[in-house]
Amino acid sequence: MKKSQLAKRLAKQSGVSNAEAADRLDRVVNQIISNLRKGQSAPLPGLGHFTPGRKWDFRFEPKTKGSTETDNE
C-alpha cells in the first residue's frame, strides 16, 4: 500500500481531510525513524514494534484470543 492510499484510508476512517491524514502519517513515521536512530524501539500499539539494530526490524504482536483479522478495503 502506498502512503497516499494509507493517508486516504486514515482520512476516511477518522473524518479528517486527506492533507491532515497525510500530516499525521508523516509525524508517526518520523517518530518511528527518530526512535530507531536513537537506538530505541518504536511501538505501533495493536500491531507490533520496530526494533533498532544494524537492520531495523518489525515484530508483530502475538494474536490475542478472540482477535480477528479483517480488511475493510
N, C-alpha and C positions, 0 to 999 in steps of 0.2 A: 504494500500500500504506500502510495506517495504522500508526502507531507501535506499537499493541498487537499488530497482526499480525506486524510485524517482530520485536518482542520475543519473541513466542511461537515464531516460527521459530528465532530465535537460541537460545532456551532448549532447544528440541528438539535442535538440532544440537550444542550444547555441553554438554548434560547438566546444566544448572543450572535453578533454579526460574524461573518467569516473572518474579517480582519481581527476582531477581538480574539476569536478562537485561535487564529494563527499566532497572535502575540502570546497567548497563554502557552501554546505548544512550544514556542521558541524559548520561553522562560524555563519550562520544565527541562527541555533538552540542554540548555545552557547550564542549569543547576547540576544535572547529571554529569556533564563533562567537567565542570568545576570540581565537583567532589572527587571524581576519578583522578584528575590531575593532582589533587592534594593527597592521594593515596587512601581516600575514604570510599566506603561503599555508597551506593545510591539506590535507595529502595523505591519501588513502584508498588505501593500498597495494593494488595489483591492480586498482583501478578508475579512479583519476584523482586530481584535486586541485581544491580550491576556490581561487579567486584573489580577492584583495581589490580594491576599487575602488568607484566610486560605486554600482555594482550588482554584488553578488557573482556570480561566475561559476563554473561547474563544467566542467572539461575532462576527458573520458575519456582514459585512456592508450591509445595505439595498440595494436591487437591484435598479439600476437606469433605467429610462425609455429607452427602446431600447436595453438594455443589454440582451444577450442570454447566456445560459449555453451550452457548448459543451464539449465533451470528445473526445480528439484526440488520443485515445489509439487504 
